[in-house]
Amino acid sequence: MPDYGHPLRFATFISPSNSPAHRPVELAQLSERLGFDFVTFQDHPYKADFLDTWTLLSWVAARTERIGLAGNVLNLPLRQPPAVLARASASLDLLSGGRTSLGLGAGFFWDAVQAAGGRRLTPIQGVTALGEAIDVIRGTWDADGPGTLDVEGEFYQVRGAERGPAPAHKIPIWLGAQKPKMQDLVGRKADGWLPSLPAMEPGGLPEGNAIIDDAARAAGRDPRDITRLLNIFPGQQTAEELARMTIEDGVSIFILASDDPDTLQRFAAETIPAVRDHVARGRT
């Protein structure tokens, strides 16, 4: 059974809806008061009834003090170019005191992406482009690296770009990955695997872990350096089931998808302590 050695943490997954009845900033503040470790937001830049996720993350950072911040996950084809995204995330990390994580996806809903001006990619192209983007982002953050930054990829070419700014802390890159090729990329280049449980086939967690671990070892990396996260939805898993996923599958960050304040409060008051208790007893 995998034990990747990461502390057990919890997060919320909030819609950036701009409807009068929806208050994402207030939900983020509630998440902080309830003791969640991170607040994350969907990223669908083609939806006119959603606030822009990056702008929302910046505003939430200014209205909170402790809680971590991330897109879940950012739509790479509409967050271009990667060097600018790297500077934006480093800037938010500096301004927020080291609270930024970078959740990235290769792209989805391609009709909407293309309609908004993004490039339509095949699944294979999307994985390749995301891998190149990670190289550009990490190279941009490496402010003390030698010379200027050069990355010559199929989808992204950076020639003589200035490096920096360096973020306040080592920003983890989490990839939304449901398929084997994306999971392989997680193992080779990312800091975290962020799938959604409802979209996963039976046995998906151990199968994905095996792909990620093999890819990490092949790339000379330690699989224990890769955090296993999981988007979950209310009422679909008991505290015992979540604890089992931690003990057997190494999940260390559970992200609750809900825009309902009462649901967030119940989860914080009841489910989180129960999961922690089951995990503590299961590991003894």
N, C-alpha and C positions, 0 to 999 in steps of 0.2 A: 504494500500500500504506500503511495507516495506521501512523503512528509517534507514539504519544501521549506518548512521552518519560518514561514511568514506569520506575523501577528494577525489575529482574527479582527476584521474591521467591517463596518457597515456603511452603506451610502444610500442616497435617494436618487431616483431617476424621474425627472420632472419635465413635463411638456412646456415648451416656450410659447404656448398659446397666448394670443393678445386679446382674447375675448374678455368682455367686462367682468365675467364671473371668475376668471382665472387670474391668480396673482402669483406668478412664479418667484418674484423677489421675496414676497412674504413667506412662501413655502420654503425657500432656501434659508431664510432666517429662522423659521420654525425648525428646520432640520438641524441647524446649528444648536439651537436651544435644547433640542431633544438628545443631543450627544452623538449624532451621526458624524462619521469621519469625513465624508465627502458629499457634495451635491453635484449631480451631473444632469445635463440637459440634452434632449434630442437635437439633431441638427438637420433640418430640412429647408435649405435656403430658397427653394423654389415655391414654398407655401406662403401665400400672401397673408394668411391669418396667423402666422407665427412671427414672433420677434426674432431678429437676427441673433443667433446663439452666441456668437463671439461678443457682440455688444452687450448681451445679457450677462455673460460671464464677467465682463469687466464691471458692470454695474453691481452685480452681486458681490464681487470682491470688495467693492467700496462700501457695501452695506453690511458686511460681516467681518468677523475678526479672526476666527480660528479655522473654519471648515475648509477642506480642500475643494478644488474646482476642476471640472473637466467636461468636455463634450462627450456625448455617448451615442455615437461617435461622430467626429467631424467628417463631413462629406468632402473627401480630398479633391475630387474634380471641380468643385466650386469654391475651394479654399486655396487659390493659386496666387503666385507661384510658391513652392515650398520654402524658399529662402525668406520670403515675406512672412509666411506663417510661422517660421522659426523665430523671427524677430518679434512678431506679435506675442507669441507664447512666452518668450524670454522676458519681454517687457511686462506682461501681466504677472509673471512670477516675481519679478523685481518689485513691482508696485504692491503686490499682495503679501510680500514677505515669505515667499517660497511655498505657495499653496497651489500651484498649478500642476496638473497632469495633462498629458496630451493623448486623448483618445482619437484614433484615426480609423477610417474605413476606406476601402478601395472604391466605393461608389455603388449606388443602387438606384432604383427607379429612374432608369436611363432616359426614358422619354422626357421626364420632368427635368433632369439634368441638362439634356440637350436643348430643351426649350428655353432654359435659363442662360444658355450660352456656353455650357460645359461641353467637353468632348466625350462622345460616346465611345466606350471601350468594351472589348470582350472581357470575359472573366480572367483569361490569362494575361491580357494587356493590363488589366486593373492591378493584378498582383505585382507585375513587373514595375509599373509606374509607382506603386506604393513603396516598393523596395528602394527604388531610386530616390523617392522623396525623403525617406528616412535618412539616406546617406547625406542628402543636401541639408536636412534639418540638423543632424548631429554635427556636420561640418561647420554650419553657421554658428551653432552654440559654442564650438571650440575656439573661443576668442584668442587663446594663446597658441593656437596651432601655427605651424610654419607657413609663412607666406599667405597669399590669398587663396580662396577656395575655388577648386576646379572639380567639377563632376561631369563626366561625359556619358550620358545615358541615352537610351532610345527615346524617352519621353521628356527628360529634363536635362538641359545642358546649362551648367554654371561655369563661367569662364572669368576668372580674376575677380570674384566677388569678395568684398570685405567680410571678414568674420566678425561675429558678435552682434549684440551684446551677449555675454555669458549670463545665463539665468541665475537666480539666487540659490537654487539647489539643483541637483541632477533631476531634471524633469523626466519622469517615466513616460515612455511611449507605450500605450495600450492599443492593441489592434482588435477590432471587431471581426472575428474570424469564425465562420461556421464550416468551411470546406477544407479539405486536406491541403491544398496548395497554399491557402492563407495561413493555416496552422503551421505549415513548414516555414513560412516567412516569419511567423512569431518566434519559432525556435532559433532561426538564424539571426534575427536583427532586433526584435522587440523586447520590451521589459515586462509585458503583461498580455495575457490572453483574456479577451472580454467578449464571450458569447452570450446569447440569450437562451435561457433554458426552454421556453416554449417552442423555439425554432429547432431544437436539438432532437435528433433521433435517439431511440433507446440505446444506451451504451455510449452516447456521444462524449461524455466527459472522459472516461478512461481511454477511449480511442483517440480523442484529440490530444490528451496528455502524452500518449505514446508517440504520436507524430512529432509533437513539439519537443519532447525530450530527445528523440533520435536526431532531429534536425539541429538542436542545440549542441549535442555532443559532436556531431559531424563538423560543426562550425567552430569547435574548440571552446564552447561555452559550457557553463555549469547550469543544468536545468533548474537548479534551486534558485537561480537568480531571476527566474521568470515568475511573476505573480500570476495566480489564477483567480480571475474575477468571474462573476456570474450575475447577469440580469435576471431577477425573479419577479413574479407578480403575486399580489395578495391572495391568500387563501388557497394557493396551489400546492404548497409544501408545508409540512409540519416542522416544528422546531427539531424534532428527532431526525427528519429527513435532511434538513439543512446541516445538522451536525454530522450526519453520515457523509455528506458531500465534502465536508472539511476533512474528516478523518480518513476517508477512503480515496478521495479524488483531489485533495490538496487545495480546495477552494478556500481562499482566505479573505476575500472581499465580496460580500453579498450586496447587491444593489437593488433596492426595492423600487419598482416602477409604480408610482401612485401620485395622483394630484389631490388626494383627499386628506385633509389635515387629521381627521379622526383615525384614518388607517395608519398614518405615520406615527401618531401618538401611541396607538395600541401596539404596533410593531416594536417601538422603542421601549415601551413599558413591560411588555409581556414576552415577545418573541426573542429579542436580543438576549435578555438574561437567561432565557431557557436554552438557547443555542449555546451560549458560553458554558452553561452548567453541563450540558450533555457532552460538549467537546472535552471539557476538563475531566469528566468521569471516564470518557472513552479513551483518553490518552494515558490514564493511570494504569 
